[in-house]
Amino acid sequence: MISITAIFKGKPEHNDQIQKMMHHLVTETRKETACLRYDLHAAENVFIIWEEWKDQPGLDIHNSQPHLADFISQIRDLVSDPIQVYKTSQIL
């Protein structure tokens, strides 16, 4: 299993638009066969996506999906800092 955590801070004036975009991204991603978990968490204008993938080939397919590419290209102007993405392994 592969775990990914993505963190980004939206510009407050774009929170409604970001939430709509996130809803679409989460809905489409959860349809992917290798997706075990794709959860969105938020605190004010900080968004955290917690992902778990069955395997690397499934994650590679996700990374090439149009809904992810569209999200990444559209979100750039709506965030105050670059998106931070961490690929992690469970240690406990």
Biotite code that builds the C-alpha atoms (Angstrom):
import biotite.structure as struc

atoms = struc.array([
    struc.Atom([0.000, 0.000, 0.000], chain_id="A", res_id=1, res_name="MET", atom_name="CA", element="C"),
    struc.Atom([1.156, 3.532, -0.796], chain_id="A", res_id=2, res_name="ILE", atom_name="CA", element="C"),
    struc.Atom([0.180, 6.557, 1.276], chain_id="A", res_id=3, res_name="SER", atom_name="CA", element="C"),
    struc.Atom([0.160, 10.108, -0.028], chain_id="A", res_id=4, res_name="ILE", atom_name="CA", element="C"),
    struc.Atom([-0.563, 13.299, 1.874], chain_id="A", res_id=5, res_name="THR", atom_name="CA", element="C"),
    struc.Atom([-1.078, 16.511, -0.079], chain_id="A", res_id=6, res_name="ALA", atom_name="CA", element="C"),
    struc.Atom([-1.350, 19.839, 1.740], chain_id="A", res_id=7, res_name="ILE", atom_name="CA", element="C"),
    struc.Atom([-2.169, 23.240, 0.327], chain_id="A", res_id=8, res_name="PHE", atom_name="CA", element="C"),
    struc.Atom([-3.338, 26.613, 1.523], chain_id="A", res_id=9, res_name="LYS", atom_name="CA", element="C"),
    struc.Atom([-6.025, 28.264, -0.527], chain_id="A", res_id=10, res_name="GLY", atom_name="CA", element="C"),
    struc.Atom([-6.434, 31.979, -0.885], chain_id="A", res_id=11, res_name="LYS", atom_name="CA", element="C"),
    struc.Atom([-9.436, 32.752, 1.369], chain_id="A", res_id=12, res_name="PRO", atom_name="CA", element="C"),
    struc.Atom([-11.345, 34.544, -1.385], chain_id="A", res_id=13, res_name="GLU", atom_name="CA", element="C"),
    struc.Atom([-11.311, 31.327, -3.448], chain_id="A", res_id=14, res_name="HIS", atom_name="CA", element="C"),
    struc.Atom([-12.458, 28.836, -0.785], chain_id="A", res_id=15, res_name="ASN", atom_name="CA", element="C"),
    struc.Atom([-15.869, 28.195, -2.368], chain_id="A", res_id=16, res_name="ASP", atom_name="CA", element="C"),
    struc.Atom([-14.328, 27.527, -5.779], chain_id="A", res_id=17, res_name="GLN", atom_name="CA", element="C"),
    struc.Atom([-11.631, 25.314, -4.242], chain_id="A", res_id=18, res_name="ILE", atom_name="CA", element="C"),
    struc.Atom([-14.219, 23.253, -2.368], chain_id="A", res_id=19, res_name="GLN", atom_name="CA", element="C"),
    struc.Atom([-16.214, 22.670, -5.575], chain_id="A", res_id=20, res_name="LYS", atom_name="CA", element="C"),
    struc.Atom([-13.048, 21.630, -7.398], chain_id="A", res_id=21, res_name="MET", atom_name="CA", element="C"),
    struc.Atom([-12.073, 19.344, -4.520], chain_id="A", res_id=22, res_name="MET", atom_name="CA", element="C"),
    struc.Atom([-15.501, 17.709, -4.487], chain_id="A", res_id=23, res_name="HIS", atom_name="CA", element="C"),
    struc.Atom([-15.118, 16.841, -8.168], chain_id="A", res_id=24, res_name="HIS", atom_name="CA", element="C"),
    struc.Atom([-11.553, 15.578, -7.716], chain_id="A", res_id=25, res_name="LEU", atom_name="CA", element="C"),
    struc.Atom([-12.450, 13.384, -4.736], chain_id="A", res_id=26, res_name="VAL", atom_name="CA", element="C"),
    struc.Atom([-15.574, 11.990, -6.413], chain_id="A", res_id=27, res_name="THR", atom_name="CA", element="C"),
    struc.Atom([-13.726, 11.049, -9.606], chain_id="A", res_id=28, res_name="GLU", atom_name="CA", element="C"),
    struc.Atom([-10.644, 9.698, -7.839], chain_id="A", res_id=29, res_name="THR", atom_name="CA", element="C"),
    struc.Atom([-12.662, 7.408, -5.578], chain_id="A", res_id=30, res_name="ARG", atom_name="CA", element="C"),
    struc.Atom([-13.916, 5.656, -8.736], chain_id="A", res_id=31, res_name="LYS", atom_name="CA", element="C"),
    struc.Atom([-10.398, 4.520, -9.595], chain_id="A", res_id=32, res_name="GLU", atom_name="CA", element="C"),
    struc.Atom([-9.762, 0.810, -9.058], chain_id="A", res_id=33, res_name="THR", atom_name="CA", element="C"),
    struc.Atom([-6.482, 1.213, -7.137], chain_id="A", res_id=34, res_name="ALA", atom_name="CA", element="C"),
    struc.Atom([-7.844, 3.926, -4.824], chain_id="A", res_id=35, res_name="CYS", atom_name="CA", element="C"),
    struc.Atom([-8.286, 2.572, -1.309], chain_id="A", res_id=36, res_name="LEU", atom_name="CA", element="C"),
    struc.Atom([-8.844, 5.931, 0.384], chain_id="A", res_id=37, res_name="ARG", atom_name="CA", element="C"),
    struc.Atom([-9.052, 9.512, -0.817], chain_id="A", res_id=38, res_name="TYR", atom_name="CA", element="C"),
    struc.Atom([-10.221, 11.789, 1.972], chain_id="A", res_id=39, res_name="ASP", atom_name="CA", element="C"),
    struc.Atom([-10.332, 15.560, 2.169], chain_id="A", res_id=40, res_name="LEU", atom_name="CA", element="C"),
    struc.Atom([-9.767, 17.413, 5.435], chain_id="A", res_id=41, res_name="HIS", atom_name="CA", element="C"),
    struc.Atom([-9.851, 21.170, 5.955], chain_id="A", res_id=42, res_name="ALA", atom_name="CA", element="C"),
    struc.Atom([-9.185, 23.803, 8.584], chain_id="A", res_id=43, res_name="ALA", atom_name="CA", element="C"),
    struc.Atom([-10.126, 27.295, 7.450], chain_id="A", res_id=44, res_name="GLU", atom_name="CA", element="C"),
    struc.Atom([-8.282, 27.654, 4.143], chain_id="A", res_id=45, res_name="ASN", atom_name="CA", element="C"),
    struc.Atom([-5.831, 24.752, 4.618], chain_id="A", res_id=46, res_name="VAL", atom_name="CA", element="C"),
    struc.Atom([-6.754, 21.578, 2.746], chain_id="A", res_id=47, res_name="PHE", atom_name="CA", element="C"),
    struc.Atom([-5.283, 18.125, 3.295], chain_id="A", res_id=48, res_name="ILE", atom_name="CA", element="C"),
    struc.Atom([-5.846, 15.149, 1.014], chain_id="A", res_id=49, res_name="ILE", atom_name="CA", element="C"),
    struc.Atom([-5.088, 11.793, 2.605], chain_id="A", res_id=50, res_name="TRP", atom_name="CA", element="C"),
    struc.Atom([-4.663, 9.063, -0.003], chain_id="A", res_id=51, res_name="GLU", atom_name="CA", element="C"),
    struc.Atom([-4.020, 5.336, 0.091], chain_id="A", res_id=52, res_name="GLU", atom_name="CA", element="C"),
    struc.Atom([-3.303, 3.377, -3.081], chain_id="A", res_id=53, res_name="TRP", atom_name="CA", element="C"),
    struc.Atom([-3.203, -0.361, -3.710], chain_id="A", res_id=54, res_name="LYS", atom_name="CA", element="C"),
    struc.Atom([0.072, -0.201, -5.630], chain_id="A", res_id=55, res_name="ASP", atom_name="CA", element="C"),
    struc.Atom([2.423, 1.992, -7.654], chain_id="A", res_id=56, res_name="GLN", atom_name="CA", element="C"),
    struc.Atom([0.890, 1.113, -11.042], chain_id="A", res_id=57, res_name="PRO", atom_name="CA", element="C"),
    struc.Atom([-2.501, 2.269, -9.731], chain_id="A", res_id=58, res_name="GLY", atom_name="CA", element="C"),
    struc.Atom([-0.993, 5.505, -8.433], chain_id="A", res_id=59, res_name="LEU", atom_name="CA", element="C"),
    struc.Atom([0.707, 6.024, -11.792], chain_id="A", res_id=60, res_name="ASP", atom_name="CA", element="C"),
    struc.Atom([-2.662, 5.673, -13.538], chain_id="A", res_id=61, res_name="ILE", atom_name="CA", element="C"),
    struc.Atom([-4.167, 8.208, -11.112], chain_id="A", res_id=62, res_name="HIS", atom_name="CA", element="C"),
    struc.Atom([-1.350, 10.650, -11.801], chain_id="A", res_id=63, res_name="ASN", atom_name="CA", element="C"),
    struc.Atom([-2.184, 10.552, -15.509], chain_id="A", res_id=64, res_name="SER", atom_name="CA", element="C"),
    struc.Atom([-5.951, 11.064, -15.139], chain_id="A", res_id=65, res_name="GLN", atom_name="CA", element="C"),
    struc.Atom([-7.519, 14.154, -16.757], chain_id="A", res_id=66, res_name="PRO", atom_name="CA", element="C"),
    struc.Atom([-9.411, 15.077, -13.579], chain_id="A", res_id=67, res_name="HIS", atom_name="CA", element="C"),
    struc.Atom([-6.127, 15.331, -11.660], chain_id="A", res_id=68, res_name="LEU", atom_name="CA", element="C"),
    struc.Atom([-4.344, 17.234, -14.440], chain_id="A", res_id=69, res_name="ALA", atom_name="CA", element="C"),
    struc.Atom([-7.265, 19.678, -14.694], chain_id="A", res_id=70, res_name="ASP", atom_name="CA", element="C"),
    struc.Atom([-7.278, 20.186, -10.938], chain_id="A", res_id=71, res_name="PHE", atom_name="CA", element="C"),
    struc.Atom([-3.537, 20.857, -10.792], chain_id="A", res_id=72, res_name="ILE", atom_name="CA", element="C"),
    struc.Atom([-3.640, 23.358, -13.649], chain_id="A", res_id=73, res_name="SER", atom_name="CA", element="C"),
    struc.Atom([-6.633, 25.222, -12.197], chain_id="A", res_id=74, res_name="GLN", atom_name="CA", element="C"),
    struc.Atom([-5.552, 25.268, -8.544], chain_id="A", res_id=75, res_name="ILE", atom_name="CA", element="C"),
    struc.Atom([-2.231, 27.041, -9.150], chain_id="A", res_id=76, res_name="ARG", atom_name="CA", element="C"),
    struc.Atom([-3.792, 30.509, -9.149], chain_id="A", res_id=77, res_name="ASP", atom_name="CA", element="C"),
    struc.Atom([-6.042, 29.750, -6.165], chain_id="A", res_id=78, res_name="LEU", atom_name="CA", element="C"),
    struc.Atom([-3.382, 28.790, -3.615], chain_id="A", res_id=79, res_name="VAL", atom_name="CA", element="C"),
    struc.Atom([-1.043, 31.001, -1.652], chain_id="A", res_id=80, res_name="SER", atom_name="CA", element="C"),
    struc.Atom([1.849, 28.483, -1.631], chain_id="A", res_id=81, res_name="ASP", atom_name="CA", element="C"),
    struc.Atom([2.822, 25.506, -3.808], chain_id="A", res_id=82, res_name="PRO", atom_name="CA", element="C"),
    struc.Atom([1.098, 22.212, -3.009], chain_id="A", res_id=83, res_name="ILE", atom_name="CA", element="C"),
    struc.Atom([3.188, 19.992, -0.740], chain_id="A", res_id=84, res_name="GLN", atom_name="CA", element="C"),
    struc.Atom([2.995, 16.278, -1.548], chain_id="A", res_id=85, res_name="VAL", atom_name="CA", element="C"),
    struc.Atom([4.471, 13.579, 0.689], chain_id="A", res_id=86, res_name="TYR", atom_name="CA", element="C"),
    struc.Atom([4.724, 9.910, -0.241], chain_id="A", res_id=87, res_name="LYS", atom_name="CA", element="C"),
    struc.Atom([5.041, 8.046, 3.051], chain_id="A", res_id=88, res_name="THR", atom_name="CA", element="C"),
    struc.Atom([5.276, 4.574, 4.535], chain_id="A", res_id=89, res_name="SER", atom_name="CA", element="C"),
    struc.Atom([3.590, 3.513, 7.730], chain_id="A", res_id=90, res_name="GLN", atom_name="CA", element="C"),
    struc.Atom([6.142, 2.841, 10.471], chain_id="A", res_id=91, res_name="ILE", atom_name="CA", element="C"),
    struc.Atom([3.861, 1.911, 13.388], chain_id="A", res_id=92, res_name="LEU", atom_name="CA", element="C"),
])
